[in-house]
Amino acid sequence: MIENEKAFRGEYFQGKEESNKLNADDAEFLINLGLPFIKKANASFIIRNMGGEAIKCDRWIEAFLSHYRISLESLMNYLEELGIETGFFDIVIWAYCNEYIKILKDFKQHFKESL
């Protein structure tokens, strides 16, 4: 049993005590722990909900990557070049898609052909 929050963060978040310091590496660490039900999307979702910087590969991000024929790594590099936080991008795409697109098959109608 984990004794306190510091011990919890030491075991599950590599000792990071501030949530805004969490990132995709911490999501990967969670995945590698082999906890039940914690896979790529869930791990990234946990990091994002805690205030960390990660992109959760939900259906909208997958559609975005497919539409622009890029990898998640390429997207993250592009965002870094532009100075856009990955968590900010993630929440904006998710909010826009949930509010205005709603149906995955309508995705292409809302985005240009190239970045």
Buried (B, 14 or more C-beta within 10 A) or exposed (E): EEEEEEEEBBEBBEEBEEBEBBBBEBBBBBBEEEEEEBEBBBBBBBBBEBEBBBBBBBEBBBBBBEBBEBEBEEBBEBBEEEEEEBBEBBBEBBEEBEEEBEEEEEBEEEBEEEE
